[in-house]
Amino acid sequence: MPNVYDFDQTVIYPDGGYTFFKFCLRRHFFRLLPKLPGTIRGLLRFHVRENKHEVAARGEFYNWLPKLPDWQEEVRLFWEAKAGELLKPWYLAQKRPDDIIISCSGEFLLRPLCDQLGVRLVGTLVNTKTGRLEGDSCYGAEKVRRLRETFGDVQIDEFYSDSHADDPLAKLARRAWFVTGDERMPWPGLSHENAATRK
């Protein structure tokens, strides 16, 4: 049975999409400047817990992506520069080749890193030519649907996430761990045999 992980603030410390945006903004400020108001509006609405599917579907966050001269090169440079400082050491220490990372972040951004780590990925599908989503944001219960769609009736050994939005996945796992920084503790409200706090 594989272990399944959320990505942002679970496997890495910050939000990967936002950190990538800041990286690109520093490198291509004048290209991205016209898209800045829409991006900020999307971020604000996303983080005040409006309907995340609706916000993401409007393409408000990734509306700047088509402005990049070569998004693939930007992703490569981003992970080359940032992976070492963003990845959490505890994850690297326990990483397994059958791991599945499932994330609300765009697959286009996470794919190169996951390939480098040798793990599997399910993420939000983003049209890199338009910045808009192809389908729903991979968030909440949608993660369960996408997991089943991609890997069938896979059984989850351990699940890790920093957010209660992932309760649907946590309930499917043999054990679930709630992540805060580098601390992992048994998922609140769930009872798992032999679950013990990890630090």
C-alpha positions in Angstrom: 0.0 0.0 0.0 1.4 3.4 -0.9 1.7 6.4 1.3 -0.1 9.5 0.0 0.9 13.1 0.6 -0.5 16.5 0.1 2.2 18.8 -1.3 2.0 22.5 -0.3 3.0 23.0 3.3 3.2 19.2 3.7 6.0 17.9 1.5 7.4 21.5 1.0 7.3 24.3 3.5 5.4 27.1 1.6 2.7 27.1 -1.0 4.4 26.0 -4.2 2.3 27.9 -6.7 2.6 31.2 -4.8 6.3 30.7 -4.4 6.7 30.0 -8.1 4.7 33.1 -9.0 7.1 35.2 -6.8 10.1 33.6 -8.5 8.7 34.4 -11.9 7.6 37.9 -10.9 11.1 38.8 -9.9 12.5 37.5 -13.2 9.8 38.9 -15.5 8.3 41.8 -13.6 7.2 43.9 -16.5 5.8 41.0 -18.4 3.6 39.9 -15.5 2.7 43.3 -14.1 -0.5 43.6 -16.2 -1.8 40.3 -14.7 -0.9 41.2 -11.1 -4.4 42.5 -10.0 -6.2 39.4 -11.2 -3.6 37.1 -9.5 -3.8 39.0 -6.2 -7.7 38.9 -6.4 -7.6 35.2 -7.0 -5.2 34.6 -4.1 -7.3 36.7 -1.7 -10.5 35.0 -2.6 -8.8 31.6 -2.4 -7.4 32.2 1.1 -10.6 33.6 2.6 -12.2 30.2 1.8 -14.5 31.1 -1.0 -15.4 28.3 -3.3 -12.0 27.1 -4.4 -13.2 25.2 -7.4 -14.9 28.4 -8.7 -11.9 30.7 -8.1 -9.5 28.2 -9.7 -11.8 27.6 -12.7 -11.8 31.3 -13.5 -8.0 31.1 -14.0 -7.5 34.0 -11.7 -4.3 32.7 -10.2 -2.5 31.2 -13.2 -3.6 34.0 -15.6 0.0 35.2 -15.7 1.4 31.8 -16.9 0.9 32.5 -20.7 3.0 35.7 -20.3 6.1 33.7 -19.5 8.5 33.4 -22.5 9.1 29.7 -21.7 7.2 28.3 -18.8 9.0 24.9 -18.9 12.4 26.6 -18.5 11.0 28.7 -15.6 9.8 25.6 -13.8 13.2 23.9 -14.3 15.1 26.9 -13.0 12.7 27.3 -10.1 13.2 23.7 -8.8 16.9 23.9 -9.5 17.2 27.0 -7.3 14.6 26.2 -4.7 14.0 22.4 -4.2 16.8 22.1 -1.7 15.4 24.7 0.7 11.7 24.0 0.1 11.6 20.2 0.6 11.1 19.0 4.1 13.9 16.7 5.3 11.6 14.3 7.1 9.8 13.6 3.8 13.0 12.9 2.0 14.1 10.6 4.8 11.0 8.4 4.4 10.3 8.8 0.7 9.3 5.6 -1.1 9.1 4.9 -4.9 5.4 4.0 -4.5 4.5 7.4 -2.9 1.6 9.3 -4.4 1.6 13.1 -4.1 -1.8 14.6 -4.7 -2.1 18.4 -4.8 -4.2 21.4 -5.6 -1.2 22.9 -7.3 -0.8 22.6 -11.0 0.7 19.4 -12.4 2.8 21.4 -14.9 4.7 22.8 -11.9 5.0 19.7 -9.7 5.7 17.1 -12.5 9.4 17.8 -13.0 10.1 17.7 -9.2 8.1 14.5 -8.7 9.9 12.9 -11.7 13.2 13.9 -10.1 12.1 12.4 -6.8 10.8 9.3 -8.5 7.3 9.5 -7.1 3.8 9.6 -8.6 1.7 12.7 -9.0 -2.0 13.8 -9.2 -2.5 17.5 -9.4 -4.7 20.2 -10.9 -4.6 20.2 -14.6 -3.8 23.6 -16.0 -3.8 24.7 -19.7 -0.4 26.4 -19.9 -1.5 28.3 -23.0 -4.4 30.0 -21.3 -3.7 29.7 -17.6 -7.2 28.2 -17.1 -8.0 24.9 -15.5 -8.9 21.8 -17.4 -11.6 20.4 -15.1 -12.0 21.0 -11.4 -9.3 22.1 -8.9 -7.8 19.0 -7.3 -9.0 20.0 -3.8 -11.1 18.4 -1.1 -13.3 15.5 -2.2 -12.1 16.0 -5.8 -8.8 14.6 -4.6 -10.5 11.3 -3.9 -12.2 11.2 -7.3 -8.9 12.0 -9.1 -7.0 9.4 -7.1 -9.5 6.7 -8.0 -9.6 7.9 -11.6 -5.8 7.6 -11.9 -4.9 4.7 -9.7 -8.2 2.7 -9.3 -9.2 1.3 -6.0 -5.7 1.9 -4.4 -5.5 1.4 -0.6 -3.7 4.1 1.3 -1.3 3.1 4.0 -0.4 6.5 5.5 -1.7 9.9 4.5 -0.1 13.2 5.3 -1.6 16.7 4.9 -1.6 20.1 6.6 -5.3 20.8 5.9 -8.7 19.6 7.1 -9.8 20.1 3.5 -8.2 16.7 3.0 -10.5 14.9 5.6 -12.0 12.8 2.8 -8.6 11.3 2.0 -7.6 11.0 5.6 -10.6 8.9 6.3 -9.5 6.4 3.6 -6.1 5.8 5.0 -4.9 3.1 7.4 -3.3 6.0 9.3 -3.5 9.7 8.7 -1.1 12.4 10.0 -1.7 16.1 10.3 1.4 18.1 9.4 2.4 21.4 11.0 5.8 22.5 9.9 8.0 19.5 10.6 5.7 18.0 13.2 3.3 15.2 12.4 0.6 14.1 14.7 -2.4 11.7 14.4 -5.2 13.2 12.4 -7.6 15.0 14.8 -10.9 13.2 15.1 -9.7 10.0 13.6 -8.7 6.9 15.5 -5.9 4.8 14.1 -4.4 1.8 15.7 -0.9 2.3 17.0 -0.9 6.0 15.9 1.8 7.8 17.8 2.9 11.5 17.6 6.0 11.9 15.4 8.4 14.8 15.6 
